[in-house]
Amino acid sequence: MDMIPTAIKSRARLFSFRFLLIVAACGAASAHAQAPPTLELLQGEYKYRIAWNGIKIGRVNFYFEETEQAYRVIVDTKTSGVARLFHALHSITTGNGRKIEGRYLPEFYHANSNSEEGKGRVAKLYFNAEGMLERREVSPPEDPLWRPEVPPEELIGARDPVTAFFVMRQQIATNLAQDVNTTGAKIYDGRRLAEIVVRVIETDAPMLATVISRQPMNGYTPKELKKFEAGDPAVHIYFSRDNQFMPQRAEAETRFGTISATLEKRE
């Protein structure tokens, strides 16, 4: 039984975070890119079931409000069942911004996590009119000797996870039209900066199969880096082949078994 809490601790949170991170993996398209495909504006709720070896251990609910002028997202993650016996987790992530000439410009990002390891951990990012990071607030304060603060110059070009999600949807579709199968970009969540890479591995199947990996850049604690160096499993994500272009399933193989997130309902 002692394997169960270890797997749940490291992977339940991983899926909610990487669902957002996956977008940033799609960097800028070529200067000769064709016009981006028209994707549907995201509205309503998408409910995902998180499972470990087929056993439900939690859920992730996405609430989208996207118009031609603005976007807003709420991501609600919660463990359940056997997972709560070992690692209760409930986190709320929100983000919003404006859309100008097809560009997503963030205004505010807020991540609030309540768990046994980090009860009441909050990160807030504030952006200026150009969508550039203007101020960041982290509570409780981090010890810079344990978690180094990412300097502003390293954050140039980085995206918050929510904004990255919208950028990624559009960019992957655009890149596919140019036969570009690998893209990457930087993502910053208020504490950690990472390079995320997404690679399309199958284009002829009913769903578009991709694999996402990350490379820590700055803001990681020694403990987090040790876990990464011990083995950071790639996450496979499968997208629908319609104008929704939304993840239908994600899964990762670990030494404890398979962790998955599956779309169960859209409202």
Secondary structure, DSSP 8 states (H G I E B T S, - for coil): -THHHHHHHHHHHHHHHHHHHHHHTS----TT----------EEEEEEEEEETTEEEEEEEEEEEE-SSEEEEEEEEEE-THHHHH--EEEEEEEEEEEETTEEEEEEEEEEEEESSSTTEEEEEEE-TTS-EEEEEEES---TTTS----GGGGTT-B-HHHHHHHHHHHHHHHHHTT--EEEEEEE-SS-EEEEEEEEEESSSSSEEEEEEEEEEES--HHHHHHHHH----EEEEE-SSSS--EEEEEEEETTEEEEEEEEEE-
